[in-house]
Amino acid sequence: ARSLVYLLLGFLSYVVLYTVLLKRRHWLGVVLGGSAGSFPVLAGWAVAEPVGGSALLMAFFVFAWTPAHAWALEFVFRDQYGNAGIPTYPVVKSREETALGLCWAALSTVFAAVLLIPLTGPVYDAILIGSTPMFLFSYYAFYRNPEEGEAVHAFFSANLYLTFLFVGWALDGFFGRPEWLGFYGLALAMPPVFVW
C-alpha cells in the first residue's frame, strides 16, 4: 500500500504540478517537476521495507539530476519549445546563461550523489569516482562551447551517470558491504565508457 501511495504522488507531481500548473507558465517546471522522477525510487524501496535515509537520498539525487538531464535536451530543441509557448530554461535564458545553469545543475547532481557515500558501498563509490569527472567534463565542454552537439553529449552523459550509479547502488545492496578492493577497478573503467 505504501508503494501505491508513492506512485500516486509521482503521478500527481507529473500531471498536476509539472504538466498542468508549471510547464507552460514557468521555467522552474522542470526543477519542481523533477519530483515526479523521485517517487518511483521511494515506491520501489517501499515494496521491500519502510523508506529510510538511503531511499530518500537517492530520490533527492534523481530530483537534483533532472534539470541537468532535461535542460541539455531542451537546449537542442529550444526553438520547438519556444514555438510551442513552453518557457523552458533554454528558451527564456541566453545561450551563455543556459550553459552556466547547466553547469550548476551538474554540480548539484554530483553533490547529491556524494551525499549517498556513507550509505553505499565500494561498487557505488568506485563508479562515482570513475564517472564523476567525465560527467562534469561533458557539462564543462558545453559551457565552453554551448552548441547542440555538446548539449547532446551532456544529455547522454547524464543518462549514463544516473544509470551507472543506480547499478552500483543495486550491486552494493546485493553484495552487502564487502571490502573488495577489486571493485575500485571499476573507477578505471568509467572514463572509457563515457568517451565512447
N, C-alpha and C positions, 0 to 999 in steps of 0.2 A: 504494500500500500504506500509506503514512503517513496518508493521508486516512481510510482504513478504521480504522486504529488510533484516531484521534481520535473517529470516530463511535462506535466500540465503547466508548471511555472515557466519552463522553457518555451513551450508553445505560445503562452500568453506574452512572454517577453518579445518573441519574434514577431508575432502577428499584431499585437496591440501596441506595445511600446515602440518597436522599430518600424514596422510597415505602416501602421495607421497614424501614429502620433508624430514620428520624427523623420521618417525617410524623405518626405517631400517638404519638410519645414526647416531642418537644421542639419549642419554638417556633423553634429555630435551624435547623430543617429547611429552611425557605425560603432562609436565608442560605447554608448549605452546599450545598443542592440547586441553588443558582444556578450552580454549576459546570457543571451539565448544559447550560445555555444558552451557556456559553463554548466548549465543544468544537466546535460547528458552525463557529464563526469559524476555529478552527485547522484544521478539516477542509477548509474551502473554500480557505484560504490554501495548505495543503499540496498541493493539486492543481496549483497554478501554480509554487510554489517552496518551499524549506525555510522553516519557520516562523521568523520573526525578531522583532525588537522591536515593529514595528507590530502584527503579529498578536497577540502576547502582551498588549500594552497594550489593544487593542480587546477581547480576550477578558476582560481584567480589568475593562474598562468594563461589559461585559454582566453580569459577576458582581456588580459594585457596584450596577448598576441594578436587579437582580432584586428585592431587598427593597422598594424604593420602589414599584415596579410592583405586586408581589404583595400587599403588606400593605394598600395602598389598596383593592384589590378585596376582600380578605379582611375588611376592616373592614365593608364593605357587607353581607357575608354571614356576619358573625361568629356570629349565632345558629344558623345552619345548621351551621357548623363546630363550634360548641360542642355542639350536639345530636348530632353525629356522633362526638364524642370526639376531635376533631383540635385539638391545642393550638397554634393559630396565635398569632402575636404579638398581634393584636387581641382574641383570646379570653382570653389569660392576663394581659393588661395592662389597666389602666383606659383610659378614653377619652382622658384627658389624657396618659398615658404613651405611648399609641399615637400620638397627634398629634406628640409630641416625637420619638419614634423614627422616624416617617416623615420629619420634617424632617432628622434626622441622616442618614437613608438618602438623601434627595435631595442633601444637601451632599456625601456620599461619591460619589454618581454624578457630580456636577459635577467634583469633584476628579479622578476617573478620566478624565473627558472632557478636562480641561485637560492632563493628562499627555501626551496624544497630540499636542499642538500642534507640538512640534519635528519630528514625523514626518509631518505632514499638509501641506496647502496652503491656498490662500486660500478655496476653497469651504467646506471644513470649518470654517475659522476664522470665516468670515462667519456661517455657520449657528450655530456655537457662541455667538458674540457676540450674535446676534439672538434666539436661542431660550432661552438660559440664564435670563435674568431672568423670562421667562414661566413656564418650568418651575418655578423656585424660588417664584414668586409663588403658583402653584397649591397648593404644599405649605404655604406660609405661610398661605394662606386656610383650609386645612384645620386648621392649628394654631390659628388664631384662632376657628374655628367647626367643631369636629370632628363634623360631621354627614354623613349618607350622600351628599347632593348634592355636597358639597365633595370627598369621597373619590372619587366618580366622576370629577369634573373632574381631580383629581390623577392618577388612573389613566390617563385618556386623554392627559393632558399628558405623562406618562412614555412612553406609546406613541409620541407624536409626536416627542418628544425623541430617542429611540433611532432611529426611522426616519429623521428628517432628518439626524442625524449620520452614519448609515451611508451615506445617499445622498451626503452631502458627501465622505465618505471615498472612496467609489467614483468620484465625478466627479474628484476630485483625482488619483486613480490613472489615470483616462482622459486627463485633460488634461496631466498632468505637474505641474510647478511654475511655471506662468506667473505673472508679476507683473501680473495684470489687476486693476486696482483696481475695475473694474466688478463683480466678484464680491462686493465688500463691500456692494453694494446689496442683496444677499440678507439682510444683517443687518436692514435696514429692513423686509423682507417677513415676517420671522418673527413679530413680535408680533401683527399682524392675523390670521395663521393660527391662532395659539393662542387668541386672543379668540373667533374664530369657532367 
